[in-house]
Amino acid sequence: MVNKKEISEFELLYDLIFAYAFSRVATVMLVPVNQFITFQSIGQFLLVSLVFWTIWSYQIVFANRFSVKNKLTPLFLFFDMFWVLVLSQALSMDMAQTHVTFASATSILFFSMAVQYYLKMRTTNDVALKNLCFQLVIMLSLTGGIGFITIFPWGGFTARSSIYGFSVLIAAIFPITLKKMLAEVTVNFGDLTERYSLATLFLFGAAVIAVGQTIIFDQIGLGNILFFLMILGLLLFYHTIYKTGIDRQSHTGGLVLIYSHYFIFIGLGLIVVLYEKYLSGTIQSLFFVITAALSLALFLGGIIINMIIYSKREHNYLAFISKNILFFIAWIALSLLIQEIVWLFMIVTILFLLFFLYKVKREMAE
């Protein structure tokens, strides 16, 4: 049995910095001409979110798997914190203007992780662990190197940013290719779920702050209240699955947990920005319904897949999934009919979340 690892204050601070930085990613979704959200800006949001999620996940998994406790650990965390802050300030409506700073900061962070894995490789006698660390050092170093190459003015920005984005994508999915190797290295799944849930809680905190930013002190409206209740509904859904739907004693590498949280994070981030724009009337209603449905599907789907994969008991969820897909489609159809009535749409969405949560709790109880 793996001993419980206490999360240090430094790690919590790092997670808080990450949550702050991730919450700012939404700024890249705005376009300078009309401040409207477009599919192109959402694609940019997904890529930039992938950068933050990849860097943070490598750091979290390293701490969880190896639990390195020495004087260098907090130094690396403080070093990484600073560059995450730099990264967050390099976000812009026009990423071409800030690419040099953004790519440089991400490269430094990838190199930082490569050094940490290298030091672990040098200090262990475990052959499997040495091999794992070696491959991760190579991948992280290559990703960092490619990032630095793209800051130089060769070719057009589109070509350089595409190469940069592709290298980050490869780094993000690379651990999947090491699935068998990762199974040989102990992971504390209980602590891993706790770390991801805390980060998600911090992101919910940022979401609540976003609700506050829609409130004008002398013009508190029904939309503000419903926005707040919807965020609470999403939090309740996540919290319920985390507390009662996941076996945190599972013997697993945790890959599904790790990758599903990318979709949970971006789903939550998209929902917050979309509803802010919806309340302010600066987003076309049909576009909003389509993207809001996609965002909610990402958020709820990321949570449900954890309930299925890490269930506390063997259970066939096929019938449950099939029925609730129909309920989700019904919610979309109703949303299209009432898309112009903001308060009614939000009430229907809140009721759908509560109904879906009720169905999930019943399914877990059977």
C-alpha positions as CSV (number, residue, x, y, z in Angstrom):
1,M,0.0,0.0,0.0
2,V,1.3,3.5,-0.9
3,N,1.6,5.8,2.1
4,K,-0.5,9.0,2.0
5,K,1.6,11.9,0.8
6,E,0.8,15.2,2.4
7,I,0.5,18.1,-0.1
8,S,2.9,20.8,1.0
9,E,2.1,24.5,1.3
10,F,4.5,25.2,-1.6
11,E,2.6,22.7,-3.9
12,L,-0.7,24.3,-2.9
13,L,0.7,27.7,-3.8
14,Y,1.9,26.4,-7.1
15,D,-1.6,25.0,-7.8
16,L,-3.1,28.4,-6.9
17,I,-0.7,30.2,-9.3
18,F,-1.7,27.7,-12.0
19,A,-5.4,28.3,-11.4
20,Y,-4.9,32.0,-11.7
21,A,-2.9,31.6,-14.9
22,F,-5.4,29.1,-16.4
23,S,-8.3,31.5,-15.6
24,R,-6.5,34.2,-17.7
25,V,-6.3,31.9,-20.7
26,A,-9.8,33.1,-21.6
27,T,-8.4,36.4,-22.7
28,V,-7.1,34.8,-25.8
29,M,-10.6,34.0,-26.9
30,L,-11.3,37.7,-27.6
31,V,-10.7,39.2,-31.0
32,P,-9.7,42.8,-31.2
33,V,-12.1,43.9,-33.9
34,N,-15.5,43.3,-32.2
35,Q,-14.7,41.5,-28.9
36,F,-16.9,38.6,-30.1
37,I,-16.0,34.9,-29.6
38,T,-15.4,32.9,-32.7
39,F,-14.6,29.3,-33.5
40,Q,-11.0,30.4,-34.4
41,S,-10.6,32.0,-31.0
42,I,-11.9,28.9,-29.3
43,G,-9.4,26.8,-31.1
44,Q,-6.7,29.2,-29.9
45,F,-8.1,28.8,-26.4
46,L,-7.9,25.0,-26.6
47,L,-4.2,25.2,-27.7
48,V,-3.1,27.6,-25.0
49,S,-5.0,25.7,-22.4
50,L,-3.2,22.5,-23.5
51,V,0.1,24.3,-22.9
52,F,-0.8,25.2,-19.3
53,W,-2.4,21.8,-18.6
54,T,0.6,19.9,-20.0
55,I,3.2,21.8,-18.0
56,W,1.2,21.6,-14.8
57,S,0.4,17.9,-15.2
58,Y,4.0,17.0,-15.7
59,Q,4.9,18.8,-12.5
60,I,2.0,17.2,-10.5
61,V,2.7,13.6,-11.7
62,F,6.4,14.0,-11.0
63,A,5.7,15.1,-7.4
64,N,3.1,12.3,-6.9
65,R,5.2,9.5,-8.3
66,F,8.5,10.4,-6.8
67,S,7.7,12.5,-3.7
68,V,11.1,14.1,-3.8
69,K,11.9,15.9,-0.5
70,N,15.1,17.9,-0.5
71,K,16.2,21.5,-0.7
72,L,15.9,21.6,-4.4
73,T,12.2,20.8,-4.5
74,P,10.9,24.1,-3.3
75,L,13.5,25.9,-5.4
76,F,12.2,24.3,-8.5
77,L,8.6,25.1,-7.5
78,F,9.4,28.7,-6.9
79,F,11.3,28.9,-10.2
80,D,8.4,27.4,-12.0
81,M,5.9,29.6,-10.3
82,F,7.6,32.7,-11.6
83,W,7.6,31.5,-15.2
84,V,4.0,30.4,-15.0
85,L,3.2,34.0,-13.9
86,V,5.3,35.3,-16.9
87,L,3.4,32.9,-19.1
88,S,0.0,34.2,-17.8
89,Q,1.0,37.7,-18.6
90,A,2.1,36.8,-22.2
91,L,-1.6,36.0,-23.0
92,S,-3.0,38.4,-25.5
93,M,-5.8,38.9,-28.0
94,D,-3.0,38.8,-30.6
95,M,-0.7,35.9,-29.6
96,A,1.6,36.8,-32.5
97,Q,2.7,39.9,-30.5
98,T,3.6,37.9,-27.4
99,H,4.8,34.6,-29.0
100,V,8.4,35.3,-28.1
101,T,7.7,35.7,-24.4
102,F,5.1,32.9,-24.4
103,A,7.2,30.3,-26.2
104,S,10.3,31.3,-24.2
105,A,8.5,30.8,-20.9
106,T,7.0,27.5,-21.8
107,S,10.4,26.3,-23.1
108,I,12.0,27.2,-19.8
109,L,9.3,25.4,-17.9
110,F,9.8,22.2,-20.0
111,F,13.5,22.4,-19.5
112,S,12.9,22.8,-15.7
113,M,10.9,19.6,-15.7
114,A,13.6,17.8,-17.8
115,V,16.2,18.8,-15.3
116,Q,14.1,17.4,-12.4
117,Y,13.6,14.1,-14.2
118,Y,17.3,14.0,-15.0
119,L,18.2,14.4,-11.4
120,K,15.8,11.7,-10.4
121,M,17.4,9.4,-13.1
122,R,20.8,10.0,-11.7
123,T,19.8,9.2,-8.1
124,T,17.9,6.0,-8.5
125,N,19.1,2.4,-9.0
126,D,15.8,1.2,-10.3
127,V,16.3,0.2,-14.0
128,A,12.7,0.7,-15.0
129,L,12.6,4.1,-13.3
130,K,15.8,5.2,-15.0
131,N,14.4,4.2,-18.4
132,L,11.2,6.1,-17.8
133,C,13.0,9.2,-16.6
134,F,15.4,9.0,-19.6
135,Q,12.6,9.0,-22.1
136,L,10.8,11.9,-20.4
137,V,14.0,13.9,-20.2
138,I,14.4,13.5,-24.0
139,M,10.8,14.4,-24.8
140,L,10.7,17.5,-22.5
141,S,14.1,18.7,-23.8
142,L,13.0,18.4,-27.4
143,T,9.8,20.2,-26.7
144,G,11.6,23.0,-24.9
145,G,14.2,23.2,-27.7
146,I,11.5,23.4,-30.4
147,G,9.8,26.2,-28.5
148,F,13.0,28.2,-28.4
149,I,13.5,27.7,-32.1
150,T,10.1,29.1,-32.9
151,I,10.9,32.5,-31.3
152,F,13.3,33.4,-34.0
153,P,11.9,35.2,-37.0
154,W,12.2,32.5,-39.7
155,G,9.1,31.9,-41.8
156,G,5.7,33.2,-41.0
157,F,4.1,33.2,-37.6
158,T,1.5,30.7,-38.6
159,A,4.2,28.1,-39.6
160,R,6.2,28.7,-36.4
161,S,3.1,28.6,-34.1
162,S,1.9,25.4,-35.8
163,I,5.3,23.7,-35.2
164,Y,5.2,25.0,-31.6
165,G,1.7,23.8,-31.0
166,F,2.4,20.4,-32.6
167,S,5.4,19.9,-30.3
168,V,3.3,20.7,-27.2
169,L,0.6,18.2,-28.4
170,I,3.2,15.5,-28.8
171,A,4.6,16.2,-25.3
172,A,1.0,16.1,-23.9
173,I,0.1,12.7,-25.4
174,F,3.6,11.2,-25.0
175,P,2.9,9.6,-21.6
176,I,0.2,7.5,-23.2
177,T,2.9,5.7,-25.3
178,L,4.6,4.8,-22.0
179,K,1.5,3.2,-20.4
180,K,3.2,-0.1,-19.7
181,M,6.3,1.5,-18.4
182,L,4.3,3.9,-16.1
183,A,2.5,0.9,-14.6
184,E,5.8,-0.2,-13.1
185,V,6.3,3.0,-11.2
186,T,4.1,3.5,-8.1
187,V,1.5,6.2,-8.2
188,N,-0.5,7.3,-5.2
189,F,-3.9,7.5,-6.8
190,G,-5.7,8.9,-3.8
191,D,-3.2,11.8,-3.6
192,L,-3.4,12.3,-7.3
193,T,-7.2,12.7,-7.2
194,E,-6.9,15.1,-4.3
195,R,-4.4,17.3,-6.2
196,Y,-6.5,17.5,-9.3
197,S,-9.7,18.1,-7.3
198,L,-8.0,21.0,-5.4
199,A,-6.8,22.6,-8.7
200,T,-10.4,22.2,-10.0
201,L,-11.7,23.9,-6.8
202,F,-9.3,26.8,-7.3
203,L,-10.7,27.1,-10.9
204,F,-14.2,27.2,-9.5
205,G,-13.0,30.0,-7.2
206,A,-11.9,31.9,-10.3
207,A,-15.3,31.1,-11.9
208,V,-17.1,32.6,-8.9
209,I,-14.9,35.7,-9.2
210,A,-16.0,35.9,-12.8
211,V,-19.6,35.9,-11.7
212,G,-18.8,38.8,-9.4
213,Q,-17.3,40.8,-12.3
214,T,-20.7,40.6,-14.1
215,I,-22.4,42.4,-11.2
216,I,-22.9,46.1,-11.1
217,F,-23.3,47.2,-7.5
218,D,-26.6,49.0,-8.0
219,Q,-28.0,46.8,-10.8
220,I,-28.0,43.2,-9.5
221,G,-30.2,41.3,-11.8
222,L,-31.7,37.8,-12.1
223,G,-29.1,36.8,-14.6
224,N,-26.3,37.4,-12.1
225,I,-28.0,35.2,-9.5
226,L,-28.7,32.4,-12.0
227,F,-25.1,32.6,-13.2
228,F,-23.9,32.1,-9.7
229,L,-26.3,29.2,-9.1
230,M,-25.2,27.5,-12.3
231,I,-21.6,27.6,-11.2
232,L,-22.6,26.2,-7.9
233,G,-24.5,23.4,-9.7
234,L,-21.4,22.5,-11.7
235,L,-19.3,22.5,-8.5
236,L,-21.8,20.3,-6.8
237,F,-21.7,17.8,-9.7
238,Y,-17.9,17.6,-9.6
239,H,-17.8,17.4,-5.8
240,T,-20.4,14.6,-5.7
241,I,-18.5,12.4,-8.2
242,Y,-15.2,13.1,-6.6
243,K,-16.4,12.2,-3.1
244,T,-18.6,9.2,-3.8
245,G,-18.1,8.0,-7.4
246,I,-14.4,7.4,-7.5
247,D,-12.4,4.6,-5.8
248,R,-9.4,6.5,-4.6
249,Q,-7.7,3.3,-3.6
250,S,-7.5,2.1,-7.2
251,H,-4.2,0.6,-8.3
252,T,-3.8,2.5,-11.6
253,G,-1.4,4.8,-13.4
254,G,-4.2,7.5,-13.4
255,L,-3.9,8.4,-17.0
256,V,-7.7,8.7,-17.5
257,L,-7.9,11.0,-14.5
258,I,-5.1,13.1,-15.8
259,Y,-6.3,13.5,-19.3
260,S,-10.0,13.8,-18.4
261,H,-9.2,16.9,-16.4
262,Y,-8.0,18.7,-19.5
263,F,-11.5,18.5,-20.8
264,I,-13.0,19.4,-17.4
265,F,-10.7,22.5,-17.2
266,I,-11.4,23.8,-20.7
267,G,-15.1,22.9,-20.3
268,L,-15.4,25.0,-17.2
269,G,-13.3,27.8,-18.7
270,L,-15.4,28.0,-21.8
271,I,-18.7,27.9,-19.8
272,V,-17.6,30.9,-17.7
273,V,-16.6,33.0,-20.6
274,L,-19.6,32.1,-22.7
275,Y,-22.1,32.9,-20.0
276,E,-20.3,36.2,-19.3
277,K,-20.8,37.2,-22.9
278,Y,-24.3,35.9,-23.0
279,L,-25.3,38.0,-20.0
280,S,-23.7,41.1,-21.5
281,G,-25.4,40.5,-24.9
282,T,-22.1,40.4,-26.8
283,I,-22.5,36.9,-28.3
284,Q,-24.9,35.7,-30.9
285,S,-27.4,33.4,-29.2
286,L,-27.3,30.5,-31.7
287,F,-23.5,30.4,-31.5
288,F,-23.8,30.6,-27.8
289,V,-26.1,27.6,-27.5
290,I,-23.9,25.5,-29.8
291,T,-20.6,26.3,-27.9
292,A,-22.3,26.1,-24.5
293,A,-23.5,22.6,-25.3
294,L,-20.1,21.6,-26.4
295,S,-18.5,23.1,-23.2
296,L,-21.0,21.4,-20.9
297,A,-20.5,18.1,-22.7
298,L,-16.7,18.4,-22.2
299,F,-17.1,19.2,-18.5
300,L,-19.7,16.6,-17.7
301,G,-18.1,14.0,-19.9
302,G,-14.7,14.4,-18.3
303,I,-16.3,13.8,-14.9
304,I,-18.5,10.9,-15.9
305,I,-15.6,9.0,-17.5
306,N,-13.8,9.0,-14.2
307,M,-16.9,7.6,-12.5
308,I,-17.0,4.8,-15.0
309,I,-13.3,4.0,-15.1
310,Y,-12.6,4.3,-11.4
311,S,-16.0,3.0,-10.2
312,K,-16.1,1.5,-6.7
313,R,-17.8,-1.5,-8.0
314,E,-18.3,-3.3,-11.3
315,H,-21.3,-1.9,-13.1
316,N,-22.5,-1.6,-16.7
317,Y,-23.1,2.1,-17.4
318,L,-24.1,1.6,-21.1
319,A,-27.8,2.0,-20.5
320,F,-27.2,5.0,-18.2
321,I,-25.1,6.7,-20.8
322,S,-27.5,6.1,-23.6
323,K,-30.5,7.5,-21.7
324,N,-28.7,10.6,-20.6
325,I,-27.4,11.4,-24.0
326,L,-31.0,11.6,-25.0
327,F,-31.7,13.9,-22.1
328,F,-28.8,16.1,-23.2
329,I,-30.1,16.3,-26.7
330,A,-33.5,17.3,-25.3
331,W,-31.8,20.1,-23.3
332,I,-30.1,21.3,-26.5
333,A,-33.4,21.3,-28.4
334,L,-35.2,23.2,-25.7
335,S,-32.3,25.6,-25.5
336,L,-32.5,26.4,-29.2
337,L,-36.2,27.3,-28.7
338,I,-35.6,29.6,-25.8
339,Q,-32.2,31.0,-26.7
340,E,-33.3,34.6,-26.8
341,I,-34.8,34.5,-23.3
342,V,-31.7,34.7,-21.1
343,W,-33.3,34.1,-17.7
344,L,-35.4,31.2,-18.9
345,F,-32.5,29.5,-20.7
346,M,-30.4,29.7,-17.5
347,I,-33.2,28.3,-15.3
348,V,-33.6,25.4,-17.7
349,T,-29.8,24.7,-17.7
350,I,-29.7,24.7,-13.9
351,L,-32.7,22.3,-13.7
352,F,-31.0,20.1,-16.2
353,L,-27.8,20.0,-14.1
354,L,-29.8,19.1,-11.0
355,F,-31.7,16.4,-12.8
356,F,-28.6,14.9,-14.3
357,L,-26.9,14.9,-10.8
358,Y,-30.0,13.2,-9.4
359,K,-29.7,10.5,-12.2
360,V,-26.0,10.0,-11.5
361,K,-26.5,9.6,-7.7
362,R,-29.3,7.1,-8.4
363,E,-27.0,5.2,-10.7
364,M,-24.2,5.0,-8.2
365,A,-26.6,3.8,-5.5
366,E,-27.9,0.9,-7.5
